[in-house]
């Protein structure tokens, strides 16, 4: 009997991506070397990454719960999701609403600037009709009511849950953090949760422990890797993978999606985090990695470090 699906709950965006030589602070005109439209958004990217890496015979299926408007941007996102083969029965098309769109500038170093129009589709959409069960949940803070409902269902069902604790309104983060088994913060998200952008990430993670004592707490630190605080108080520093960066857009979202997939496939936390970070690094080369590519990359890095 196939396993219940993984739920990815939250924002899906149309990313309009321009590749440029360098960023400008002067408001100049310039010419892009390349342009494309792709799936974006915290939950959308994570779901696409997990779907690309799943083993069709043994891994749970991936189901996305999100909302789009009935505008041209929403229609384009729907086409891109269908092209990837994602299950989108949980993606609402909200009449009269505007879909989220991002303008993404990527320079020659692979660094990016993002300007996001969030639209109002998530605010207008009704809560999803949840299937009977799931194998795991990843939620982001862009659709707070749906995220809270999904994380509560995951706790009640005793399945793994991951919160993408990206920067958001502090009240939203504070409501969601105690509900998740894994709270994975960006540095900005951790500062927003704490209302403190001066304290060290290690200190802020200790504060999270008071609000979510049974959670695994992680903060991602870009090229400096990640910091992981366990419920028993042990802290682990995880180094980043060094790769040639073509486009870092969405790498954090990839990590969250692959972390959930890896945990539900039975990997222990340290291996699941390493696998998720490796997938995020590979995505910086310009595309989502497949399972064989990720496995080869990890074997190669193990042999090199050994």
C-alpha positions in Angstrom: 0.0 0.0 0.0 1.5 3.4 -1.0 2.5 5.8 1.8 0.3 8.8 2.4 1.5 11.9 0.6 3.7 14.7 1.8 2.0 18.0 2.2 3.6 21.3 1.2 1.6 24.2 2.5 2.1 27.9 1.6 3.3 30.3 -1.0 3.7 29.5 -4.7 5.1 32.3 -6.9 5.8 33.1 -10.5 9.5 33.9 -10.5 10.5 36.1 -13.4 14.3 35.8 -13.5 16.8 38.1 -15.2 20.5 37.2 -15.4 22.6 40.3 -15.4 26.3 41.2 -15.1 26.1 43.1 -11.9 23.7 44.9 -9.6 23.4 48.7 -9.9 22.7 51.3 -7.2 22.2 54.1 -9.7 18.9 53.1 -11.5 20.8 52.5 -14.8 19.4 50.7 -17.8 21.0 47.5 -18.7 20.7 44.3 -20.9 20.0 40.9 -19.4 22.0 37.9 -20.7 19.1 35.5 -20.1 15.5 35.4 -18.9 13.1 32.7 -17.8 9.9 32.1 -15.8 9.9 29.4 -13.2 8.1 28.1 -10.1 9.0 30.1 -7.0 7.8 30.7 -3.5 8.7 28.9 -0.3 6.3 26.0 -0.5 6.3 25.8 -4.3 10.1 25.5 -4.5 10.2 23.0 -1.7 7.5 20.8 -3.2 9.2 20.9 -6.6 12.6 19.9 -5.0 11.1 17.0 -3.1 9.2 15.8 -6.2 12.4 15.8 -8.3 14.2 13.7 -5.7 11.6 11.2 -4.6 12.0 7.5 -5.5 8.8 6.7 -7.4 8.6 3.2 -5.9 9.4 3.9 -2.2 9.0 7.6 -1.5 5.7 9.3 -0.5 4.0 11.4 -3.2 4.2 15.2 -3.0 1.0 17.3 -2.8 1.1 21.1 -2.9 -1.5 23.2 -1.0 -1.4 26.8 -2.1 -3.5 29.5 -3.9 -3.2 31.5 -7.1 -5.3 34.1 -8.7 -7.2 33.6 -12.0 -4.8 36.0 -13.7 -2.1 35.4 -16.3 0.5 34.9 -13.7 -1.6 32.2 -12.0 -2.2 30.5 -15.3 1.5 30.4 -16.0 2.3 28.9 -12.6 -0.4 26.3 -13.1 1.3 25.3 -16.4 4.7 25.1 -14.8 3.4 22.9 -12.0 1.7 20.6 -14.4 4.9 20.3 -16.5 6.8 19.1 -13.4 4.1 16.5 -12.7 3.2 17.9 -9.3 -0.1 17.0 -7.7 -1.9 20.4 -7.6 -5.4 19.3 -6.5 -4.8 21.4 -3.3 -3.9 24.6 -5.3 -6.9 26.9 -5.3 -7.7 29.2 -8.1 -9.2 32.2 -6.5 -11.5 34.3 -8.8 -10.6 37.9 -8.9 -7.4 37.5 -6.9 -3.9 38.4 -7.9 -1.1 35.8 -7.9 2.2 36.5 -6.3 5.0 37.4 -8.7 8.7 38.0 -8.1 11.3 39.9 -10.1 14.6 38.1 -9.5 17.9 39.6 -10.6 20.8 37.2 -10.6 24.4 38.5 -11.1 27.4 36.8 -12.5 28.4 35.5 -9.1 25.1 33.8 -8.7 23.9 36.2 -6.0 20.3 37.5 -6.3 18.0 40.4 -5.5 14.3 39.6 -5.2 11.4 42.0 -5.3 8.2 40.2 -4.5 4.6 41.2 -5.1 2.7 38.9 -2.8 -0.8 39.4 -4.3 -3.9 38.5 -2.3 -4.7 34.9 -3.5 -3.7 33.3 -0.2 -5.6 35.9 1.8 -8.8 35.2 -0.2 -8.6 31.5 -0.5 -10.5 29.2 1.8 -8.6 26.7 3.9 -7.8 23.4 2.1 -9.9 20.3 2.3 -7.2 18.1 3.8 -6.9 14.5 2.7 -7.4 11.8 5.3 -3.7 11.4 6.2 -0.2 12.4 5.3 3.3 11.2 5.9 4.8 14.6 6.7 4.1 18.3 6.4 6.2 21.3 5.4 4.6 24.7 5.9 5.7 28.3 5.5 4.5 31.5 7.2 2.9 33.1 4.1 -0.4 31.3 4.6 -0.6 31.4 8.4 -4.1 29.8 9.0 -3.4 26.9 6.6 0.1 26.4 8.1 -1.2 26.2 11.6 -4.0 23.8 10.6 -1.5 21.5 8.8 1.1 21.5 11.6 -1.6 20.7 14.2 -2.8 17.8 12.0 0.8 16.6 11.7 1.3 16.6 15.5 -2.0 14.8 16.1 -1.1 12.2 13.5 2.4 11.7 14.9 4.2 12.5 11.6 7.2 14.7 10.9 6.7 18.4 10.3 9.1 21.1 9.1 8.4 24.8 9.4 10.2 27.1 6.9 10.7 29.9 9.4 11.5 32.6 6.9 11.2 36.3 7.8 7.6 37.1 8.5 5.5 39.0 11.0 6.8 38.1 14.5 3.3 37.1 15.8 2.9 34.6 12.9 6.3 33.0 13.6 5.6 32.8 17.3 2.3 31.0 16.7 3.8 28.5 14.3 7.2 27.7 15.9 5.7 25.6 18.9 3.7 23.4 16.5 6.6 22.1 14.3 8.9 19.2 15.0 11.7 20.9 12.9 12.0 24.7 12.9 14.4 25.7 10.2 15.1 29.5 10.3 16.8 31.8 7.9 19.0 34.2 9.8 16.4 37.0 9.0 13.5 34.7 10.1 15.3 34.0 13.4 15.8 37.7 14.1 12.2 38.4 13.2 11.0 35.7 15.6 13.1 37.1 18.4 12.6 40.8 17.6 16.4 41.0 17.9 18.8 41.4 14.9 21.9 41.9 17.1 22.3 38.8 19.1 24.2 35.8 17.7 22.2 33.0 16.1 23.4 30.6 18.7 21.9 32.7 21.5 18.6 33.2 19.6 18.3 29.4 19.0 18.5 29.0 22.8 15.6 31.4 23.2 13.6 29.3 20.7 14.2 26.3 23.0 12.0 28.0 25.6 9.1 28.3 23.1 9.5 24.9 21.4 11.4 22.6 23.8 10.8 19.4 21.9 11.7 20.8 18.5 14.8 20.4 16.4 16.0 24.0 15.8 18.1 24.9 12.8 19.3 28.3 11.4 20.8 28.4 8.0 23.8 30.7 7.5 24.5 30.7 3.8 28.2 30.0 3.0 28.8 29.5 6.7 26.6 26.4 6.7 24.0 25.8 9.5 23.7 25.7 13.2 21.5 22.9 14.7 20.3 22.9 18.3 18.9 19.5 19.5 16.1 19.2 22.1 18.7 17.7 24.5 20.8 20.9 24.3 23.5 19.6 22.0 24.6 22.0 19.3 26.1 21.0 15.9 27.8 23.2 13.3 27.2 21.9 9.8 29.6 23.1 7.1 28.3 24.3 3.8 29.1 22.5 0.6 31.4 24.4 -1.7 30.0 24.5 -5.3 30.3 26.9 -8.2 27.2 29.2 -7.8 25.2 30.0 -10.9 21.9 31.0 -9.3 21.3 30.8 -5.5 17.6 31.7 -5.8 15.4 29.2 -3.9 18.3 27.2 -2.4 16.8 27.5 1.1 13.4 26.3 -0.1 15.1 23.3 -1.7 16.7 22.4 1.6 13.4 22.4 3.4 11.7 20.2 0.8 14.5 17.7 0.8 14.8 17.7 4.6 11.1 16.7 4.9 11.5 14.0 2.2 14.7 12.6 3.8 13.2 12.4 7.2 10.0 10.6 6.0 12.3 8.2 4.1 13.7 7.2 7.5 17.1 9.0 7.5 18.3 10.1 11.0 18.4 13.9 11.5 22.1 14.4 10.8 22.0 12.5 7.5 18.8 14.2 6.5 20.2 17.6 7.1 23.4 16.8 5.2 21.4 15.5 2.3 19.2 18.6 2.3 22.1 21.0 2.4 23.8 19.1 -0.4 20.6 19.4 -2.5 20.5 23.1 -1.8 24.1 23.5 -2.9 23.5 21.6 -6.1 20.5 23.7 -6.9 22.8 26.7 -6.9 24.3 25.3 -10.1 21.1 26.4 -11.9 18.7 23.5 -11.7 17.1 21.1 -9.2 19.1 17.9 -8.7 17.8 14.5 -9.4 18.2 11.6 -7.0 21.1 9.9 -8.8 22.9 13.3 -9.1 22.6 14.0 -5.4 23.7 10.5 -4.4 26.8 10.8 -6.7 27.6 14.2 -5.2 27.4 12.9 -1.6 29.5 9.8 -2.4 32.1 12.0 -4.1 32.3 14.4 -1.1 32.6 11.5 1.3 35.5 10.0 -0.6 37.2 13.4 -0.8 36.8 14.2 2.9 37.8 10.6 3.8 
